[in-house]
Amino acid sequence: MNIEEVTAYVPGLKASVDRLLGLLTGKDSPIAETDLQALIEAEHSHLFVALDERDGTCMGMITVGIYLAPTGRKAWIEDVVVDAAFRGRGVGKRLTEFAIAFAKQQRVDLLSLTSRPSRVAANNLYPTVGFARKETNVYVMPLT
């Protein structure tokens, strides 16, 4: 498996991202092509994909967003998902470890993520790669 940052829009990318988003959200939730291109071009958002070395199939993806706050340079991991056909092969772990190494390389002070309790495999994975559960409340407000 190869893990690569997506730095240019290529044919087939949108279909792969749409497929993975459907697995992540449990519903048909395609990304607009213009939004995917904007994500790729955004300076502080980094989309990484795990590719099967044999045929280039997109096995999974992870996004790292980096920002500055008064308390330091921070990053969030978002939208971690592995294609069902590749689960149980360490793809999620490799993607997460890659994101951690990338954040360290970017001199991030604090790397965070959230995970729904129903994502049992993910919640079992994150402590094994160094994340600790933080006692906090997360509040969200959809604006669209």
C-alpha positions in Angstrom: 0.0 0.0 0.0 1.1 3.5 -0.8 -0.1 6.6 1.0 0.0 9.8 -0.9 -1.2 13.3 -0.5 -3.6 14.3 -3.2 -2.0 17.4 -4.7 -3.9 17.5 -8.1 -7.3 16.5 -9.3 -7.1 13.3 -11.4 -9.7 11.3 -13.2 -11.5 8.8 -11.0 -10.7 10.7 -7.7 -14.2 12.1 -7.2 -15.7 8.6 -7.7 -13.3 7.2 -5.1 -14.0 10.0 -2.6 -17.8 9.7 -3.2 -17.7 5.9 -2.5 -15.7 6.4 0.7 -17.9 9.2 1.9 -20.9 7.0 1.4 -19.3 4.4 3.7 -18.4 7.0 6.2 -21.7 8.7 6.4 -24.0 5.8 5.6 -25.8 7.7 2.9 -25.3 8.9 -0.6 -23.3 12.1 0.1 -21.2 13.0 -3.0 -18.7 15.9 -2.8 -19.1 18.5 -5.5 -16.2 18.5 -7.9 -15.5 22.2 -7.2 -15.4 21.4 -3.4 -13.0 18.5 -4.0 -10.8 20.7 -6.1 -10.9 23.5 -3.5 -9.9 21.0 -0.8 -7.0 19.8 -2.8 -5.8 23.4 -3.4 -6.4 24.6 0.2 -3.2 25.5 1.9 -4.2 24.1 5.4 -6.2 21.1 4.3 -4.4 17.9 3.4 -6.2 14.9 1.8 -4.3 11.6 1.9 -5.3 8.4 0.2 -4.1 4.8 0.6 -3.7 3.1 -2.8 -3.4 -0.6 -3.5 0.0 -1.1 -5.0 -1.3 -3.8 -7.4 -3.9 -1.7 -9.3 -4.1 1.8 -7.7 -7.5 1.2 -6.1 -8.2 3.8 -3.5 -8.4 1.7 -0.2 -9.1 4.6 2.2 -8.6 8.3 3.0 -7.9 10.7 5.8 -7.8 14.5 6.0 -5.6 16.6 8.2 -6.6 20.3 8.8 -4.0 22.6 10.3 -4.6 25.9 12.0 -3.1 28.4 14.4 -4.8 29.3 17.7 -3.6 31.4 20.6 -2.7 28.2 22.4 -0.5 26.8 19.6 -0.4 25.2 16.2 -3.1 22.6 16.0 -4.5 20.0 13.7 -7.6 17.9 13.4 -7.9 14.5 11.7 -11.2 14.3 9.7 -13.1 11.9 7.5 -11.0 8.7 8.2 -12.6 5.9 6.2 -11.4 2.6 4.7 -13.2 0.7 2.0 -15.1 -2.3 3.4 -13.1 -4.6 1.0 -9.9 -3.6 2.7 -10.9 -3.5 6.3 -8.9 -5.6 8.8 -5.7 -5.2 6.8 -4.2 -2.3 8.8 -5.2 0.4 6.3 -6.8 2.6 8.9 -3.8 2.3 11.2 -1.3 3.1 8.4 -3.4 6.2 7.4 -3.5 7.4 11.0 0.2 6.8 11.6 0.9 8.7 8.3 -1.3 11.6 9.5 0.5 11.7 12.8 3.9 11.7 11.2 2.7 14.5 8.8 1.5 16.6 11.7 4.8 16.2 13.5 6.6 17.2 10.4 4.4 20.3 10.2 5.4 21.1 13.9 1.8 20.8 15.2 1.6 21.1 19.0 -1.7 19.2 19.4 -3.4 16.7 17.1 -7.1 15.9 17.7 -9.9 13.8 16.3 -13.4 12.7 17.1 -15.0 9.3 16.5 -18.5 8.2 17.0 -18.9 5.5 19.7 -20.5 3.2 17.0 -17.2 3.1 15.2 -15.8 0.4 17.4 -12.8 -0.6 15.3 -11.7 3.1 15.0 -12.1 3.7 18.7 -10.0 0.6 19.5 -7.4 1.8 17.0 -6.7 5.4 18.1 -5.3 4.6 21.6 -2.9 2.0 20.0 -1.3 4.8 18.0 -0.9 7.2 20.9 -4.2 9.1 21.2 -5.8 9.5 24.6 -9.5 10.1 25.2 -10.1 13.6 26.4 -12.9 14.4 28.8 -14.8 17.1 27.0 -18.0 18.0 25.3 -18.1 18.5 21.6 -20.8 20.8 20.3 -21.8 21.2 16.6 -24.0 23.6 14.8 -24.8 22.9 11.1 -24.8 26.1 9.3 -26.1 24.8 6.0 
